Amino acid sequence: MRLSPPTALRGCDRWIRRIFKMSHATLIVCAAVVIWSAGCAPTYEQRHAAIQAEYDQEMAKIHAKYDAMARKNQQESADCIRHLTSLAIGSSALELKGVYCKPSKINTTKTGTATLDQWVYEFPDNQTVYMYYRNGNLTAVQY
C-alpha cells in the first residue's frame, strides 16, 4: 500500500516525502531512528528517574501500612497492659481467661503446700508485665 503525503507536508523536504514511499516495515524502522535521534526516546536518566519514582511510591505505601499496623499493635499493647495492671490482688487466674492478650510464657513451681505461677507478658515495645499467682490467686503484679 502506498501512502501519499498529507497536504501539510507537500512543501516539506524531500526526505519526508520519501518516507511515504517506503514499505511499512522500513517506515517503522525509520520512525524509530528519527524519534531516537530527535531525543524523544527516554534517556537512561529519565528511565532511572521513572523507576525510582515508582519504587518510592510503592515504598511509601508499604511504610504507611507498616505505620498503621504499628499504631494498632501499640494501642492493643497499651490496652492489655492497662487491663493487666488494673486487676486486684487476690483475684483469680480465671479472670484472665476473657483477656485477649495471652502470656508469652507461664513458669510454674510446685511445693508441698502451694503452686506458684509466674505469667510473663512481653510486648513489642520492650515492656514486660509479670503476674504472680499462688494457688490460682493473684499475689503480685510487676511492670
Secondary structure, DSSP 4 states (H G I P E B T S, - for coil): ------GGGTTS-HHHHHHTTS-HHHHHHHHHHHHHHTT-SPPHHHHHHHHHHHHHHHHHHHHHHHHHHHHHHHHHHHHHHHHHHTSPTT-BGGGGGG-S---SEEEEEE-SS-EEEEEEEE-TTS-EEEEEEETTEEEEEE-
